[in-house]
Amino acid sequence: MYAHHILRNTFRFITTICAALKPDQQYRFCPSYALAVATQFAVFPTFGLRVGVVENLGLGLIFTAVSLARGYLLRRLFDRLHF
């Protein structure tokens, strides 16, 4: 019951984030997040990692945030270097 409550709130949080983003940001965030979570569900068991759904969604948010921050910083760096 508790995990279902957390899962529902996590889904609402992600939906709120996607709704608040501009369309071009949605095209980067939403697919990136979905891909991160799907990859974790497929790859983690291969390495013997047992992670619950709620933890998987949280890790997906962290990985997606790091990925988007990396893309932003690299874009700014290359803009500054005139590439």
C-alpha positions in Angstrom: 0.0 0.0 0.0 2.8 2.4 1.0 4.8 1.7 -2.2 1.6 2.3 -4.3 1.2 5.7 -2.6 4.8 6.6 -3.3 4.6 5.4 -6.9 1.4 7.5 -7.5 3.0 10.6 -6.1 6.2 10.0 -8.1 4.1 9.7 -11.3 2.2 13.0 -10.4 5.6 14.7 -9.8 6.9 13.6 -13.2 3.7 14.6 -14.9 3.9 18.0 -13.2 7.5 18.5 -14.4 6.6 17.5 -17.9 3.6 19.8 -18.0 5.7 22.8 -16.7 8.4 22.4 -19.3 8.4 24.2 -22.6 7.7 21.9 -25.6 11.4 21.6 -26.6 12.3 20.8 -23.1 9.6 18.1 -22.9 11.0 16.5 -26.0 14.3 16.1 -24.2 13.2 15.3 -20.6 10.3 13.0 -21.1 11.9 10.5 -23.6 15.2 10.7 -21.7 13.4 9.8 -18.4 11.4 7.0 -20.0 14.6 5.6 -21.6 16.5 5.8 -18.4 13.9 3.9 -16.4 13.4 1.3 -19.2 17.1 0.7 -19.4 17.4 0.3 -15.6 14.5 -2.3 -15.6 16.4 -4.2 -18.4 20.0 -3.9 -17.2 20.0 -3.9 -13.4 18.8 -7.5 -13.1 21.6 -8.5 -15.5 24.1 -7.2 -12.9 22.2 -8.8 -10.0 20.9 -5.4 -8.8 17.4 -5.7 -7.2 15.8 -2.3 -7.2 12.1 -1.6 -6.6 9.9 0.4 -8.9 9.9 3.5 -6.7 13.7 3.4 -6.4 14.0 2.8 -10.1 11.8 5.9 -10.8 13.9 8.0 -8.4 17.2 6.8 -10.0 15.7 7.6 -13.4 15.1 11.2 -12.3 18.6 11.5 -11.0 20.2 10.1 -14.2 18.0 12.2 -16.4 18.8 15.4 -14.4 22.6 14.7 -14.7 22.3 14.0 -18.4 20.3 17.2 -19.1 22.8 19.2 -17.0 25.7 17.7 -18.8 24.1 18.6 -22.2 23.4 22.1 -21.0 27.0 22.7 -19.7 28.6 21.2 -22.8 26.4 23.3 -25.1 27.4 26.5 -23.2 31.1 25.4 -23.3 31.1 24.9 -27.0 29.1 28.1 -27.6 31.8 30.0 -25.6 34.5 28.2 -27.7 32.7 29.1 -30.9 32.1 25.6 -32.1 
